[in-house]
């Protein structure tokens, strides 16, 4: 499923391969190991005396939602985390002046017994099947994902590369990102359910089409945000903790380059989610746009 490019990789080649549907495995880079080491230290200090991967044994569901939101917020604001991710982008071959990124996310997926499997609170649940582009309509968007602790087939995410060129029915035409963002701002991170944050799948997709991502800590994958993916329901007895973000090549947005749009129909594009890596300048201001722009203006 993966290809492993030589690193650093010329930015144009890196993005061209992603826009063609390749899933790139990134390994052997010092910043990857440094990110994992820093994150483990952060978690083990914050959650002491409990091992982070066993934290679901020690917190109620409500406590998990609150604690994970606080940890994720503190992690995203850390200047050291920002520095380490910038070093990773640089090691891959990307110019911090030329790319913008979304929030640096620390994600928890606790073990859930079968009776709890349908509980989907924000920040402590399994993310449902989606393409990230269904929500943003930004087809130069790239996902970055890595585990903090070891994965298992029942404790990871799954990609659906066979759906790269196949449209699937979804609710993106009725998805209002502006309303979701307003609700989240008004009510806090736990106020919006996980399923409300993304458009929904509206047809049956065979589960066996999903290929579990099984990479080691210190390894990452990068893939176009147009790739379909989902969280794998976790009943392994261990909390899965992973890191993710999304990037945009600024010149590709202005130049109209990116992955094909097969089935995204959301009414907005969302440059306001991204900030330039070099200085934090909002992408929408760099592009001379509002934070949310009607999709028809991008066509």
ChimeraX attribute file (.defattr): number of C-alpha atoms within 10 A of each C-alpha:
attribute: neighborCount
match mode: 1-to-1
recipient: residues
	/A:1	11
	/A:2	13
	/A:3	12
	/A:4	12
	/A:5	15
	/A:6	11
	/A:7	14
	/A:8	14
	/A:9	14
	/A:10	14
	/A:11	16
	/A:12	12
	/A:13	11
	/A:14	20
	/A:15	26
	/A:16	16
	/A:17	18
	/A:18	23
	/A:19	23
	/A:20	15
	/A:21	19
	/A:22	21
	/A:23	21
	/A:24	20
	/A:25	17
	/A:26	23
	/A:27	21
	/A:28	11
	/A:29	17
	/A:30	13
	/A:31	21
	/A:32	21
	/A:33	18
	/A:34	17
	/A:35	23
	/A:36	21
	/A:37	14
	/A:38	14
	/A:39	20
	/A:40	16
	/A:41	11
	/A:42	14
	/A:43	18
	/A:44	14
	/A:45	13
	/A:46	13
	/A:47	16
	/A:48	10
	/A:49	9
	/A:50	15
	/A:51	15
	/A:52	20
	/A:53	22
	/A:54	16
	/A:55	18
	/A:56	21
	/A:57	15
	/A:58	11
	/A:59	13
	/A:60	11
	/A:61	17
	/A:62	11
	/A:63	13
	/A:64	19
	/A:65	20
	/A:66	18
	/A:67	17
	/A:68	20
	/A:69	21
	/A:70	13
	/A:71	17
	/A:72	17
	/A:73	16
	/A:74	12
	/A:75	19
	/A:76	15
	/A:77	12
	/A:78	11
	/A:79	9
	/A:80	13
	/A:81	17
	/A:82	17
	/A:83	13
	/A:84	19
	/A:85	18
	/A:86	19
	/A:87	20
	/A:88	20
	/A:89	17
	/A:90	14
	/A:91	17
	/A:92	21
	/A:93	16
	/A:94	21
	/A:95	17
	/A:96	18
	/A:97	13
	/A:98	15
	/A:99	21
	/A:100	25
	/A:101	24
	/A:102	20
	/A:103	16
	/A:104	20
	/A:105	16
	/A:106	22
	/A:107	21
	/A:108	23
	/A:109	24
	/A:110	27
	/A:111	26
	/A:112	22
	/A:113	13
	/A:114	10
	/A:115	7
	/A:116	10
	/A:117	14
	/A:118	12
	/A:119	14
	/A:120	16
	/A:121	20
	/A:122	21
	/A:123	25
	/A:124	28
	/A:125	24
	/A:126	28
	/A:127	20
	/A:128	20
	/A:129	23
	/A:130	23
	/A:131	25
	/A:132	23
	/A:133	28
	/A:134	29
	/A:135	24
	/A:136	27
	/A:137	23
	/A:138	26
	/A:139	24
	/A:140	27
	/A:141	28
	/A:142	25
	/A:143	21
	/A:144	18
	/A:145	18
	/A:146	26
	/A:147	24
	/A:148	24
	/A:149	18
	/A:150	17
	/A:151	22
	/A:152	16
	/A:153	15
	/A:154	18
	/A:155	26
	/A:156	24
	/A:157	26
	/A:158	22
	/A:159	23
	/A:160	20
	/A:161	18
	/A:162	12
	/A:163	17
	/A:164	19
	/A:165	15
	/A:166	9
	/A:167	11
	/A:168	16
	/A:169	12
	/A:170	20
	/A:171	17
	/A:172	26
	/A:173	15
	/A:174	12
	/A:175	22
	/A:176	18
	/A:177	22
	/A:178	15
	/A:179	10
	/A:180	15
	/A:181	13
	/A:182	11
	/A:183	14
	/A:184	16
	/A:185	12
	/A:186	11
	/A:187	11
	/A:188	12
	/A:189	21
	/A:190	17
	/A:191	14
	/A:192	19
	/A:193	17
	/A:194	19
	/A:195	16
	/A:196	15
	/A:197	18
	/A:198	24
	/A:199	26
	/A:200	19
	/A:201	16
	/A:202	11
	/A:203	9
	/A:204	8
	/A:205	13
	/A:206	7
	/A:207	10
	/A:208	9
	/A:209	13
	/A:210	21
	/A:211	18
	/A:212	21
	/A:213	22
	/A:214	17
	/A:215	18
	/A:216	14
	/A:217	19
	/A:218	22
	/A:219	19
	/A:220	20
	/A:221	20
	/A:222	23
	/A:223	24
	/A:224	29
	/A:225	28
	/A:226	31
	/A:227	25
	/A:228	21
	/A:229	22
	/A:230	19
	/A:231	21
	/A:232	24
	/A:233	23
	/A:234	24
	/A:235	15
	/A:236	15
	/A:237	16
	/A:238	23
	/A:239	24
	/A:240	25
	/A:241	23
	/A:242	22
	/A:243	18
	/A:244	18
	/A:245	17
	/A:246	22
	/A:247	23
	/A:248	26
	/A:249	25
	/A:250	20
	/A:251	13
	/A:252	17
	/A:253	17
	/A:254	11
	/A:255	10
	/A:256	13
	/A:257	17
	/A:258	23
	/A:259	24
	/A:260	15
	/A:261	15
	/A:262	14
	/A:263	19
	/A:264	25
	/A:265	20
	/A:266	21
	/A:267	22
	/A:268	25
	/A:269	24
	/A:270	23
	/A:271	25
	/A:272	17
	/A:273	17
	/A:274	21
	/A:275	22
	/A:276	22
	/A:277	24
	/A:278	13
	/A:279	10
	/A:280	13
	/A:281	13
	/A:282	18
	/A:283	25
	/A:284	19
	/A:285	13
	/A:286	12
	/A:287	13
	/A:288	8
	/A:289	13
	/A:290	14
	/A:291	17
	/A:292	17
	/A:293	17
	/A:294	13
	/A:295	16
	/A:296	9
	/A:297	8
	/A:298	13
	/A:299	6
